[in-house]
């Protein structure tokens, strides 16, 4: 007696997920002019403005900061929160379960489904700022902070988090 599995539907689903629709999440459309406008103190002091992408990179991976003359600890505001909370937050959405089922059994790609994925991802990342990286971030030296929260002093980095649904032909 042999047991035979039919994985055709699973293969179709896998191909759909590799398909033409992508959701980008992070610091999108960042440039130096925006950094200069958002951080006019540095511009007025004659220092080079740093983009949100550069600030984010240093915190996400824990890099040396010449502005502070020290190494920043890793404070992942994208990878860690998404790995920790994204799936749980998606599963709370009834819409997600229904659309996953449709995506698996039909050939349709509902734009609202991908927008919801972007919104949930953005919410998870923004909640990380409110919770100190869900309690995972090494605290900042609060004597230098006005609002006594890690990574939210000016809100510039937090406001730069966005998502974009990309439809490819």
Residue pairs with C-beta under 8 A, 6 or more apart in sequence:
9 104
9 105
13 103
13 104
16 103
16 107
16 109
19 109
20 109
20 167
20 168
20 169
21 109
21 114
21 165
21 166
21 167
21 168
22 165
22 166
22 168
23 114
23 117
23 118
23 121
23 163
23 164
23 165
23 166
24 163
24 164
24 166
25 78
25 82
25 118
25 121
25 122
25 125
25 161
25 162
25 163
25 164
26 56
26 78
26 161
26 162
27 52
27 53
27 56
27 157
27 160
27 161
27 162
28 160
28 162
28 163
28 164
29 162
30 51
30 52
30 53
30 160
31 51
32 49
32 51
34 51
34 52
35 49
35 50
35 51
35 52
36 42
36 43
36 49
38 52
38 154
38 156
39 49
39 50
39 154
39 156
42 48
42 49
42 50
43 49
47 67
50 67
52 156
52 157
52 160
55 156
55 157
56 77
56 78
56 157
56 160
57 63
58 64
58 65
58 72
59 72
59 74
59 75
59 76
59 77
59 151
59 157
60 74
60 75
60 76
60 77
60 78
60 79
61 74
62 71
62 72
62 73
62 74
62 75
63 71
63 72
64 70
64 71
64 72
65 71
65 72
73 137
73 138
74 138
75 133
75 137
75 138
75 150
75 151
76 133
76 136
77 125
77 128
77 129
77 133
77 151
77 157
77 161
78 125
80 128
80 133
80 134
80 136
81 124
81 125
81 127
81 128
81 133
81 134
82 121
82 124
82 125
84 134
84 136
85 124
85 127
85 134
86 120
86 121
86 124
89 120
89 123
89 124
90 96
90 117
90 120
91 97
93 116
93 120
95 112
95 113
95 116
96 113
96 116
96 117
96 120
99 110
99 112
99 113
99 116
102 108
102 110
102 113
103 109
103 110
103 113
111 165
111 167
114 165
115 165
118 163
118 164
118 165
119 163
121 163
122 161
122 162
122 163
125 161
126 158
126 161
127 134
128 134
129 149
129 151
129 152
129 158
132 139
132 149
132 150
133 150
133 151
137 150
137 151
138 150
139 150
140 149
140 150
140 151
142 148
145 153
146 153
147 153
151 157
151 158
152 158
